Amino acid sequence: MPEKPRILIAYDGSELSRTAVREAARLFPGSPAVVVTVWEPGLGALVTMNPGFDNAGPFPARYDPELMQELDRAGEDYADRLAREGAELASSLGLEADAHAIADELRVGETIADVAEKRDAAAVVTGSRGRGGFRSHLLGSTSRAILGHCARPVVVVRAEEAEH
């Protein structure tokens, strides 16, 4: 019997990403799957840099490297939990899933495409909220970025499908 194709599922814990996992299990039954959650190192800088105003005007940001490390560890731990949650869902639906949390080194879509390449995924499954026009340009689109950077086939599960 031929080996089933390995798939990669982008997972962020949202209902839409859970729907993408269910759709992946329907389309690729019994396949090995890598459930990927991308986390953003350095995001804590936004928390520690509180640009407020006092009577003298804006005060400088306070850089606290220990707090930054603690916030990065919390972000990584949260991503690990999300990836495991997604892998457990995928496993419960018959996929041979393992969890993979990865720090974003470029942009989320590019990071996912890079992992798909490194893991030799036959396809990538991701959700899309289906924003179009100006909003998609303003907000950006992870699914669009994956489509633009991934050399592998990409299955995009739309928000409308998640509602049904």
VMD Tcl script that builds the backbone (N, CA, C; Angstrom):
set m [mol new atoms 492]
animate dup $m
set s [atomselect $m all]
$s set {name element resname resid chain x y z} {
  {N N MET 1 A 0.848 -1.172 0.000}
  {CA C MET 1 A 0.000 0.000 0.000}
  {C C MET 1 A 0.899 1.242 0.000}
  {N N PRO 2 A 0.604 2.220 -0.875}
  {CA C PRO 2 A 1.453 3.415 -0.934}
  {C C PRO 2 A 1.344 4.240 0.338}
  {N N GLU 3 A 2.440 4.927 0.624}
  {CA C GLU 3 A 2.489 5.782 1.805}
  {C C GLU 3 A 1.571 6.991 1.604}
  {N N LYS 4 A 0.874 7.371 2.656}
  {CA C LYS 4 A -0.024 8.530 2.579}
  {C C LYS 4 A 0.809 9.810 2.607}
  {N N PRO 5 A 0.322 10.851 1.943}
  {CA C PRO 5 A 1.088 12.104 1.902}
  {C C PRO 5 A 1.080 12.828 3.249}
  {N N ARG 6 A 2.215 13.425 3.584}
  {CA C ARG 6 A 2.303 14.247 4.800}
  {C C ARG 6 A 1.694 15.606 4.475}
  {N N ILE 7 A 0.857 16.097 5.387}
  {CA C ILE 7 A 0.277 17.416 5.215}
  {C C ILE 7 A 0.697 18.326 6.365}
  {N N LEU 8 A 0.625 19.603 6.122}
  {CA C LEU 8 A 0.894 20.589 7.160}
  {C C LEU 8 A -0.392 21.376 7.365}
  {N N ILE 9 A -0.772 21.560 8.629}
  {CA C ILE 9 A -1.975 22.316 8.960}
  {C C ILE 9 A -1.564 23.516 9.796}
  {N N ALA 10 A -1.908 24.720 9.315}
  {CA C ALA 10 A -1.651 25.944 10.077}
  {C C ALA 10 A -2.756 26.058 11.129}
  {N N TYR 11 A -2.349 26.242 12.394}
  {CA C TYR 11 A -3.313 26.215 13.491}
  {C C TYR 11 A -3.034 27.338 14.482}
  {N N ASP 12 A -4.080 28.147 14.747}
  {CA C ASP 12 A -3.922 29.237 15.718}
  {C C ASP 12 A -4.921 29.162 16.867}
  {N N GLY 13 A -5.670 28.067 16.944}
  {CA C GLY 13 A -6.623 27.886 18.033}
  {C C GLY 13 A -8.001 28.447 17.757}
  {N N SER 14 A -8.178 29.162 16.664}
  {CA C SER 14 A -9.480 29.734 16.332}
  {C C SER 14 A -10.434 28.644 15.842}
  {N N GLU 15 A -11.717 28.959 15.843}
  {CA C GLU 15 A -12.703 28.020 15.308}
  {C C GLU 15 A -12.410 27.732 13.839}
  {N N LEU 16 A -11.969 28.745 13.123}
  {CA C LEU 16 A -11.640 28.552 11.712}
  {C C LEU 16 A -10.480 27.570 11.545}
  {N N SER 17 A -9.476 27.646 12.413}
  {CA C SER 17 A -8.358 26.704 12.283}
  {C C SER 17 A -8.788 25.295 12.695}
  {N N ARG 18 A -9.720 25.188 13.644}
  {CA C ARG 18 A -10.258 23.858 13.980}
  {C C ARG 18 A -11.022 23.280 12.784}
  {N N THR 19 A -11.748 24.152 12.086}
  {CA C THR 19 A -12.453 23.709 10.877}
  {C C THR 19 A -11.448 23.264 9.821}
  {N N ALA 20 A -10.329 23.958 9.704}
  {CA C ALA 20 A -9.293 23.565 8.748}
  {C C ALA 20 A -8.737 22.184 9.096}
  {N N VAL 21 A -8.585 21.894 10.388}
  {CA C VAL 21 A -8.129 20.562 10.810}
  {C C VAL 21 A -9.153 19.512 10.397}
  {N N ARG 22 A -10.427 19.789 10.643}
  {CA C ARG 22 A -11.478 18.822 10.262}
  {C C ARG 22 A -11.500 18.606 8.751}
  {N N GLU 23 A -11.336 19.682 7.989}
  {CA C GLU 23 A -11.317 19.564 6.529}
  {C C GLU 23 A -10.092 18.783 6.066}
  {N N ALA 24 A -8.946 19.003 6.707}
  {CA C ALA 24 A -7.735 18.249 6.363}
  {C C ALA 24 A -7.947 16.756 6.603}
  {N N ALA 25 A -8.601 16.418 7.714}
  {CA C ALA 25 A -8.867 15.005 8.017}
  {C C ALA 25 A -9.824 14.397 6.992}
  {N N ARG 26 A -10.770 15.196 6.501}
  {CA C ARG 26 A -11.717 14.708 5.495}
  {C C ARG 26 A -11.020 14.500 4.148}
  {N N LEU 27 A -10.150 15.427 3.780}
  {CA C LEU 27 A -9.488 15.371 2.475}
  {C C LEU 27 A -8.312 14.392 2.425}
  {N N PHE 28 A -7.632 14.224 3.573}
  {CA C PHE 28 A -6.429 13.395 3.620}
  {C C PHE 28 A -6.551 12.360 4.739}
  {N N PRO 29 A -7.547 11.483 4.703}
  {CA C PRO 29 A -7.779 10.556 5.825}
  {C C PRO 29 A -6.566 9.677 6.116}
  {N N GLY 30 A -6.230 9.597 7.402}
  {CA C GLY 30 A -5.146 8.733 7.850}
  {C C GLY 30 A -3.746 9.230 7.534}
  {N N SER 31 A -3.628 10.399 6.965}
  {CA C SER 31 A -2.306 10.921 6.582}
  {C C SER 31 A -1.519 11.404 7.792}
  {N N PRO 32 A -0.199 11.362 7.686}
  {CA C PRO 32 A 0.611 12.018 8.708}
  {C C PRO 32 A 0.439 13.540 8.556}
  {N N ALA 33 A 0.376 14.229 9.671}
  {CA C ALA 33 A 0.155 15.676 9.641}
  {C C ALA 33 A 1.068 16.369 10.632}
  {N N VAL 34 A 1.533 17.534 10.249}
  {CA C VAL 34 A 2.277 18.415 11.141}
  {C C VAL 34 A 1.364 19.602 11.392}
  {N N VAL 35 A 0.983 19.793 12.650}
  {CA C VAL 35 A 0.145 20.926 13.023}
  {C C VAL 35 A 1.073 22.028 13.513}
  {N N VAL 36 A 1.083 23.145 12.786}
  {CA C VAL 36 A 2.046 24.222 13.035}
  {C C VAL 36 A 1.359 25.450 13.624}
  {N N THR 37 A 1.907 25.915 14.724}
  {CA C THR 37 A 1.502 27.191 15.316}
  {C C THR 37 A 2.730 28.092 15.312}
  {N N VAL 38 A 2.566 29.285 14.778}
  {CA C VAL 38 A 3.662 30.244 14.695}
  {C C VAL 38 A 3.477 31.281 15.794}
  {N N TRP 39 A 4.562 31.542 16.510}
  {CA C TRP 39 A 4.510 32.572 17.555}
  {C C TRP 39 A 5.510 33.669 17.233}
  {N N GLU 40 A 5.252 34.833 17.780}
  {CA C GLU 40 A 6.031 36.031 17.462}
  {C C GLU 40 A 6.987 36.400 18.592}
  {N N PRO 41 A 8.277 36.078 18.489}
  {CA C PRO 41 A 9.212 36.541 19.515}
  {C C PRO 41 A 9.332 38.064 19.448}
  {N N GLY 42 A 9.574 38.656 20.585}
  {CA C GLY 42 A 9.731 40.106 20.627}
  {C C GLY 42 A 8.424 40.855 20.730}
  {N N LEU 43 A 7.315 40.140 20.712}
  {CA C LEU 43 A 6.026 40.800 20.830}
  {C C LEU 43 A 5.893 41.499 22.175}
  {N N GLY 44 A 6.625 40.997 23.164}
  {CA C GLY 44 A 6.617 41.617 24.484}
  {C C GLY 44 A 7.141 43.037 24.470}
  {N N ALA 45 A 7.894 43.389 23.434}
  {CA C ALA 45 A 8.407 44.759 23.347}
  {C C ALA 45 A 7.262 45.756 23.293}
  {N N LEU 46 A 6.159 45.352 22.691}
  {CA C LEU 46 A 5.005 46.243 22.626}
  {C C LEU 46 A 4.412 46.484 24.003}
  {N N VAL 47 A 4.527 45.474 24.876}
  {CA C VAL 47 A 4.005 45.608 26.227}
  {C C VAL 47 A 4.943 46.448 27.083}
  {N N THR 48 A 6.244 46.213 26.952}
  {CA C THR 48 A 7.199 46.914 27.800}
  {C C THR 48 A 7.446 48.343 27.343}
  {N N MET 49 A 7.136 48.642 26.101}
  {CA C MET 49 A 7.330 49.990 25.590}
  {C C MET 49 A 5.990 50.709 25.618}
  {N N ASN 50 A 5.685 51.320 26.726}
  {CA C ASN 50 A 4.402 51.973 26.932}
  {C C ASN 50 A 4.525 53.452 26.615}
  {N N PRO 51 A 4.228 53.826 25.373}
  {CA C PRO 51 A 4.382 55.234 25.023}
  {C C PRO 51 A 3.230 56.054 25.601}
  {N N GLY 52 A 3.426 56.575 26.793}
  {CA C GLY 52 A 2.410 57.394 27.440}
  {C C GLY 52 A 2.897 58.821 27.525}
  {N N PHE 53 A 2.091 59.639 28.138}
  {CA C PHE 53 A 2.449 61.042 28.278}
  {C C PHE 53 A 2.331 61.430 29.740}
  {N N ASP 54 A 3.239 62.241 30.188}
  {CA C ASP 54 A 3.125 62.846 31.510}
  {C C ASP 54 A 3.164 64.362 31.304}
  {N N ASN 55 A 3.302 65.099 32.348}
  {CA C ASN 55 A 3.289 66.559 32.216}
  {C C ASN 55 A 4.440 67.087 31.371}
  {N N ALA 56 A 5.517 66.356 31.331}
  {CA C ALA 56 A 6.683 66.807 30.583}
  {C C ALA 56 A 6.639 66.345 29.131}
  {N N GLY 57 A 5.637 65.596 28.760}
  {CA C GLY 57 A 5.543 65.083 27.396}
  {C C GLY 57 A 5.764 63.588 27.375}
  {N N PRO 58 A 6.055 63.042 26.214}
  {CA C PRO 58 A 6.249 61.593 26.120}
  {C C PRO 58 A 7.449 61.145 26.958}
  {N N PHE 59 A 7.291 60.013 27.622}
  {CA C PHE 59 A 8.443 59.502 28.366}
  {C C PHE 59 A 9.054 58.341 27.602}
  {N N PRO 60 A 10.340 58.125 27.759}
  {CA C PRO 60 A 11.014 57.080 26.983}
  {C C PRO 60 A 10.569 55.691 27.412}
  {N N ALA 61 A 10.642 54.783 26.462}
  {CA C ALA 61 A 10.307 53.387 26.743}
  {C C ALA 61 A 11.351 52.806 27.680}
  {N N ARG 62 A 10.898 51.913 28.545}
  {CA C ARG 62 A 11.798 51.223 29.461}
  {C C ARG 62 A 12.043 49.828 28.899}
  {N N TYR 63 A 13.282 49.524 28.610}
  {CA C TYR 63 A 13.635 48.208 28.093}
  {C C TYR 63 A 14.028 47.319 29.257}
  {N N ASP 64 A 13.327 46.227 29.415}
  {CA C ASP 64 A 13.597 45.286 30.499}
  {C C ASP 64 A 13.849 43.915 29.875}
  {N N PRO 65 A 15.127 43.537 29.701}
  {CA C PRO 65 A 15.428 42.275 29.015}
  {C C PRO 65 A 14.860 41.051 29.729}
  {N N GLU 66 A 14.811 41.072 31.062}
  {CA C GLU 66 A 14.247 39.918 31.776}
  {C C GLU 66 A 12.760 39.778 31.495}
  {N N LEU 67 A 12.064 40.907 31.482}
  {CA C LEU 67 A 10.641 40.869 31.166}
  {C C LEU 67 A 10.422 40.409 29.730}
  {N N MET 68 A 11.242 40.872 28.802}
  {CA C MET 68 A 11.147 40.457 27.403}
  {C C MET 68 A 11.320 38.941 27.279}
  {N N GLN 69 A 12.320 38.386 27.974}
  {CA C GLN 69 A 12.542 36.940 27.929}
  {C C GLN 69 A 11.360 36.192 28.517}
  {N N GLU 70 A 10.832 36.699 29.617}
  {CA C GLU 70 A 9.686 36.061 30.249}
  {C C GLU 70 A 8.469 36.077 29.322}
  {N N LEU 71 A 8.245 37.202 28.663}
  {CA C LEU 71 A 7.122 37.300 27.737}
  {C C LEU 71 A 7.322 36.392 26.525}
  {N N ASP 72 A 8.550 36.293 26.025}
  {CA C ASP 72 A 8.829 35.385 24.910}
  {C C ASP 72 A 8.599 33.931 25.317}
  {N N ARG 73 A 9.052 33.566 26.530}
  {CA C ARG 73 A 8.811 32.198 27.013}
  {C C ARG 73 A 7.314 31.914 27.113}
  {N N ALA 74 A 6.556 32.885 27.608}
  {CA C ALA 74 A 5.098 32.718 27.716}
  {C C ALA 74 A 4.478 32.557 26.332}
  {N N GLY 75 A 4.947 33.333 25.360}
  {CA C GLY 75 A 4.444 33.207 23.993}
  {C C GLY 75 A 4.761 31.860 23.393}
  {N N GLU 76 A 5.976 31.387 23.627}
  {CA C GLU 76 A 6.373 30.075 23.113}
  {C C GLU 76 A 5.578 28.962 23.788}
  {N N ASP 77 A 5.398 29.052 25.110}
  {CA C ASP 77 A 4.611 28.047 25.830}
  {C C ASP 77 A 3.174 28.003 25.323}
  {N N TYR 78 A 2.600 29.170 25.102}
  {CA C TYR 78 A 1.226 29.242 24.594}
  {C C TYR 78 A 1.144 28.611 23.201}
  {N N ALA 79 A 2.107 28.911 22.341}
  {CA C ALA 79 A 2.134 28.328 21.002}
  {C C ALA 79 A 2.279 26.806 21.076}
  {N N ASP 80 A 3.119 26.318 21.988}
  {CA C ASP 80 A 3.266 24.870 22.174}
  {C C ASP 80 A 1.923 24.239 22.557}
  {N N ARG 81 A 1.222 24.884 23.496}
  {CA C ARG 81 A -0.086 24.354 23.916}
  {C C ARG 81 A -1.076 24.347 22.762}
  {N N LEU 82 A -1.097 25.430 21.987}
  {CA C LEU 82 A -2.010 25.487 20.841}
  {C C LEU 82 A -1.683 24.405 19.819}
  {N N ALA 83 A -0.411 24.244 19.502}
  {CA C ALA 83 A -0.010 23.234 18.519}
  {C C ALA 83 A -0.397 21.837 19.001}
  {N N ARG 84 A -0.188 21.561 20.296}
  {CA C ARG 84 A -0.586 20.251 20.838}
  {C C ARG 84 A -2.099 20.074 20.776}
  {N N GLU 85 A -2.841 21.142 21.088}
  {CA C GLU 85 A -4.305 21.086 21.000}
  {C C GLU 85 A -4.739 20.740 19.575}
  {N N GLY 86 A -4.143 21.402 18.595}
  {CA C GLY 86 A -4.470 21.124 17.192}
  {C C GLY 86 A -4.093 19.712 16.785}
  {N N ALA 87 A -2.942 19.231 17.254}
  {CA C ALA 87 A -2.508 17.865 16.936}
  {C C ALA 87 A -3.432 16.833 17.592}
  {N N GLU 88 A -3.881 17.120 18.805}
  {CA C GLU 88 A -4.827 16.209 19.462}
  {C C GLU 88 A -6.136 16.137 18.691}
  {N N LEU 89 A -6.628 17.283 18.219}
  {CA C LEU 89 A -7.842 17.289 17.406}
  {C C LEU 89 A -7.620 16.489 16.126}
  {N N ALA 90 A -6.505 16.740 15.467}
  {CA C ALA 90 A -6.197 16.020 14.229}
  {C C ALA 90 A -6.107 14.512 14.481}
  {N N SER 91 A -5.465 14.123 15.570}
  {CA C SER 91 A -5.350 12.695 15.906}
  {C C SER 91 A -6.724 12.085 16.177}
  {N N SER 92 A -7.578 12.845 16.856}
  {CA C SER 92 A -8.928 12.329 17.154}
  {C C SER 92 A -9.744 12.129 15.881}
  {N N LEU 93 A -9.337 12.784 14.794}
  {CA C LEU 93 A -10.036 12.667 13.514}
  {C C LEU 93 A -9.347 11.680 12.565}
  {N N GLY 94 A -8.348 10.959 13.083}
  {CA C GLY 94 A -7.714 9.901 12.298}
  {C C GLY 94 A -6.415 10.255 11.615}
  {N N LEU 95 A -5.918 11.466 11.806}
  {CA C LEU 95 A -4.623 11.819 11.237}
  {C C LEU 95 A -3.513 11.409 12.193}
  {N N GLU 96 A -2.351 11.120 11.660}
  {CA C GLU 96 A -1.175 10.806 12.482}
  {C C GLU 96 A -0.437 12.119 12.719}
  {N N ALA 97 A -0.870 12.848 13.731}
  {CA C ALA 97 A -0.428 14.235 13.884}
  {C C ALA 97 A 0.636 14.427 14.944}
  {N N ASP 98 A 1.547 15.350 14.642}
  {CA C ASP 98 A 2.464 15.837 15.657}
  {C C ASP 98 A 2.412 17.363 15.651}
  {N N ALA 99 A 2.725 17.931 16.801}
  {CA C ALA 99 A 2.638 19.371 17.008}
  {C C ALA 99 A 3.990 20.027 16.768}
  {N N HIS 100 A 3.938 21.228 16.207}
  {CA C HIS 100 A 5.175 21.972 15.965}
  {C C HIS 100 A 4.906 23.459 16.152}
  {N N ALA 101 A 5.471 24.041 17.210}
  {CA C ALA 101 A 5.406 25.487 17.420}
  {C C ALA 101 A 6.730 26.068 16.960}
  {N N ILE 102 A 6.659 27.153 16.228}
  {CA C ILE 102 A 7.882 27.732 15.678}
  {C C ILE 102 A 7.830 29.248 15.804}
  {N N ALA 103 A 8.989 29.808 16.112}
  {CA C ALA 103 A 9.107 31.264 16.168}
  {C C ALA 103 A 9.107 31.813 14.753}
  {N N ASP 104 A 8.394 32.898 14.566}
  {CA C ASP 104 A 8.317 33.548 13.269}
  {C C ASP 104 A 9.607 34.309 13.016}
  {N N GLU 105 A 10.344 33.902 11.991}
  {CA C GLU 105 A 11.591 34.583 11.661}
  {C C GLU 105 A 11.404 35.588 10.541}
  {N N LEU 106 A 10.377 35.422 9.742}
  {CA C LEU 106 A 10.127 36.324 8.619}
  {C C LEU 106 A 8.746 36.937 8.808}
  {N N ARG 107 A 7.800 36.343 8.136}
  {CA C ARG 107 A 6.384 36.655 8.296}
  {C C ARG 107 A 5.692 35.319 8.447}
  {N N VAL 108 A 4.534 35.318 9.076}
  {CA C VAL 108 A 3.860 34.057 9.395}
  {C C VAL 108 A 3.675 33.193 8.150}
  {N N GLY 109 A 3.163 33.746 7.073}
  {CA C GLY 109 A 2.940 32.966 5.851}
  {C C GLY 109 A 4.219 32.376 5.295}
  {N N GLU 110 A 5.289 33.163 5.317}
  {CA C GLU 110 A 6.580 32.680 4.831}
  {C C GLU 110 A 7.136 31.600 5.751}
  {N N THR 111 A 6.944 31.770 7.054}
  {CA C THR 111 A 7.417 30.767 8.016}
  {C C THR 111 A 6.699 29.445 7.784}
  {N N ILE 112 A 5.389 29.491 7.589}
  {CA C ILE 112 A 4.621 28.266 7.343}
  {C C ILE 112 A 5.072 27.613 6.040}
  {N N ALA 113 A 5.262 28.408 4.996}
  {CA C ALA 113 A 5.737 27.859 3.722}
  {C C ALA 113 A 7.109 27.210 3.885}
  {N N ASP 114 A 7.979 27.825 4.685}
  {CA C ASP 114 A 9.316 27.283 4.934}
  {C C ASP 114 A 9.230 25.942 5.673}
  {N N VAL 115 A 8.366 25.866 6.681}
  {CA C VAL 115 A 8.196 24.603 7.416}
  {C C VAL 115 A 7.648 23.527 6.475}
  {N N ALA 116 A 6.708 23.886 5.614}
  {CA C ALA 116 A 6.152 22.919 4.655}
  {C C ALA 116 A 7.246 22.347 3.767}
  {N N GLU 117 A 8.149 23.201 3.347}
  {CA C GLU 117 A 9.262 22.759 2.505}
  {C C GLU 117 A 10.199 21.841 3.290}
  {N N LYS 118 A 10.576 22.260 4.487}
  {CA C LYS 118 A 11.499 21.473 5.305}
  {C C LYS 118 A 10.909 20.123 5.709}
  {N N ARG 119 A 9.599 20.083 5.943}
  {CA C ARG 119 A 8.938 18.839 6.351}
  {C C ARG 119 A 8.433 18.037 5.161}
  {N N ASP 120 A 8.715 18.510 3.955}
  {CA C ASP 120 A 8.313 17.828 2.721}
  {C C ASP 120 A 6.810 17.541 2.702}
  {N N ALA 121 A 6.032 18.562 3.047}
  {CA C ALA 121 A 4.570 18.418 3.052}
  {C C ALA 121 A 4.052 18.318 1.618}
  {N N ALA 122 A 3.120 17.408 1.410}
  {CA C ALA 122 A 2.498 17.283 0.095}
  {C C ALA 122 A 1.500 18.413 -0.126}
  {N N ALA 123 A 0.960 18.955 0.974}
  {CA C ALA 123 A -0.004 20.055 0.889}
  {C C ALA 123 A -0.036 20.802 2.217}
  {N N VAL 124 A -0.496 22.036 2.153}
  {CA C VAL 124 A -0.682 22.877 3.338}
  {C C VAL 124 A -2.174 23.190 3.426}
  {N N VAL 125 A -2.733 23.057 4.620}
  {CA C VAL 125 A -4.134 23.390 4.845}
  {C C VAL 125 A -4.175 24.561 5.817}
  {N N THR 126 A -4.924 25.609 5.448}
  {CA C THR 126 A -5.034 26.798 6.281}
  {C C THR 126 A -6.440 27.368 6.183}
  {N N GLY 127 A -6.802 28.129 7.171}
  {CA C GLY 127 A -8.087 28.806 7.143}
  {C C GLY 127 A -7.932 30.207 6.585}
  {N N SER 128 A -9.041 30.773 6.141}
  {CA C SER 128 A -9.064 32.157 5.672}
  {C C SER 128 A -10.393 32.772 6.054}
  {N N ARG 129 A -10.337 33.932 6.606}
  {CA C ARG 129 A -11.565 34.621 6.991}
  {C C ARG 129 A -12.280 35.204 5.789}
  {N N GLY 130 A -11.652 35.168 4.628}
  {CA C GLY 130 A -12.314 35.588 3.406}
  {C C GLY 130 A -12.462 37.078 3.248}
  {N N ARG 131 A -11.625 37.853 3.925}
  {CA C ARG 131 A -11.683 39.304 3.736}
  {C C ARG 131 A -11.196 39.623 2.335}
  {N N GLY 132 A -11.854 40.523 1.708}
  {CA C GLY 132 A -11.460 40.881 0.356}
  {C C GLY 132 A -11.250 42.374 0.230}
  {N N GLY 133 A -10.817 42.768 -0.948}
  {CA C GLY 133 A -10.678 44.177 -1.254}
  {C C GLY 133 A -9.720 44.907 -0.349}
  {N N PHE 134 A -10.114 46.124 0.014}
  {CA C PHE 134 A -9.242 47.005 0.788}
  {C C PHE 134 A -8.888 46.409 2.148}
  {N N ARG 135 A -9.859 45.775 2.832}
  {CA C ARG 135 A -9.582 45.220 4.169}
  {C C ARG 135 A -8.459 44.197 4.129}
  {N N SER 136 A -8.411 43.359 3.104}
  {CA C SER 136 A -7.345 42.352 3.049}
  {C C SER 136 A -5.985 43.007 2.864}
  {N N HIS 137 A -5.933 44.126 2.140}
  {CA C HIS 137 A -4.656 44.829 1.981}
  {C C HIS 137 A -4.269 45.541 3.267}
  {N N LEU 138 A -5.243 46.077 3.946}
  {CA C LEU 138 A -4.983 46.785 5.192}
  {C C LEU 138 A -4.553 45.819 6.294}
  {N N LEU 139 A -5.284 44.726 6.443}
  {CA C LEU 139 A -5.035 43.794 7.531}
  {C C LEU 139 A -3.988 42.744 7.183}
  {N N GLY 140 A -3.750 42.526 5.918}
  {CA C GLY 140 A -2.855 41.453 5.519}
  {C C GLY 140 A -3.604 40.136 5.568}
  {N N SER 141 A -3.024 39.108 5.032}
  {CA C SER 141 A -3.693 37.831 4.982}
  {C C SER 141 A -2.667 36.708 5.057}
  {N N THR 142 A -2.748 35.945 6.130}
  {CA C THR 142 A -1.820 34.819 6.273}
  {C C THR 142 A -2.028 33.817 5.151}
  {N N SER 143 A -3.290 33.508 4.845}
  {CA C SER 143 A -3.534 32.524 3.784}
  {C C SER 143 A -3.011 33.039 2.445}
  {N N ARG 144 A -3.186 34.318 2.170}
  {CA C ARG 144 A -2.666 34.888 0.920}
  {C C ARG 144 A -1.138 34.809 0.912}
  {N N ALA 145 A -0.503 35.068 2.046}
  {CA C ALA 145 A 0.959 34.997 2.123}
  {C C ALA 145 A 1.440 33.563 1.919}
  {N N ILE 146 A 0.717 32.611 2.483}
  {CA C ILE 146 A 1.093 31.206 2.272}
  {C C ILE 146 A 0.992 30.871 0.788}
  {N N LEU 147 A -0.126 31.263 0.167}
  {CA C LEU 147 A -0.303 31.015 -1.270}
  {C C LEU 147 A 0.822 31.652 -2.083}
  {N N GLY 148 A 1.241 32.841 -1.688}
  {CA C GLY 148 A 2.269 33.555 -2.433}
  {C C GLY 148 A 3.670 33.016 -2.259}
  {N N HIS 149 A 3.930 32.334 -1.142}
  {CA C HIS 149 A 5.295 31.889 -0.846}
  {C C HIS 149 A 5.487 30.380 -0.876}
  {N N CYS 150 A 4.406 29.629 -0.886}
  {CA C CYS 150 A 4.513 28.186 -0.760}
  {C C CYS 150 A 4.609 27.512 -2.130}
  {N N ALA 151 A 5.609 26.653 -2.278}
  {CA C ALA 151 A 5.774 25.895 -3.510}
  {C C ALA 151 A 4.902 24.642 -3.504}
  {N N ARG 152 A 4.269 24.363 -2.372}
  {CA C ARG 152 A 3.418 23.176 -2.223}
  {C C ARG 152 A 1.961 23.562 -2.496}
  {N N PRO 153 A 1.111 22.588 -2.846}
  {CA C PRO 153 A -0.315 22.892 -2.983}
  {C C PRO 153 A -0.875 23.389 -1.652}
  {N N VAL 154 A -1.785 24.346 -1.722}
  {CA C VAL 154 A -2.386 24.938 -0.525}
  {C C VAL 154 A -3.903 24.790 -0.607}
  {N N VAL 155 A -4.492 24.246 0.445}
  {CA C VAL 155 A -5.943 24.144 0.573}
  {C C VAL 155 A -6.370 25.244 1.537}
  {N N VAL 156 A -7.221 26.154 1.060}
  {CA C VAL 156 A -7.692 27.256 1.888}
  {C C VAL 156 A -9.144 26.985 2.267}
  {N N VAL 157 A -9.394 26.886 3.566}
  {CA C VAL 157 A -10.737 26.679 4.093}
  {C C VAL 157 A -11.280 28.059 4.448}
  {N N ARG 158 A -12.362 28.431 3.781}
  {CA C ARG 158 A -12.919 29.772 3.942}
  {C C ARG 158 A -13.828 29.858 5.171}
  {N N ALA 159 A -13.989 31.059 5.693}
  {CA C ALA 159 A -14.830 31.295 6.876}
  {C C ALA 159 A -16.255 30.823 6.629}
  {N N GLU 160 A -16.767 31.023 5.420}
  {CA C GLU 160 A -18.130 30.597 5.122}
  {C C GLU 160 A -18.288 29.093 5.327}
  {N N GLU 161 A -17.251 28.317 4.979}
  {CA C GLU 161 A -17.299 26.869 5.162}
  {C C GLU 161 A -17.302 26.526 6.651}
  {N N ALA 162 A -16.632 27.345 7.449}
  {CA C ALA 162 A -16.555 27.100 8.885}
  {C C ALA 162 A -17.908 27.298 9.541}
  {N N GLU 163 A -18.751 28.155 8.961}
  {CA C GLU 163 A -20.053 28.442 9.541}
  {C C GLU 163 A -21.048 27.331 9.282}
  {N N HIS 164 A -20.797 26.489 8.272}
  {CA C HIS 164 A -21.758 25.426 7.906}
  {C C HIS 164 A -21.362 24.095 8.492}
}
mol reanalyze $m
mol bondsrecalc $m
mol representation Tube
mol addrep $m
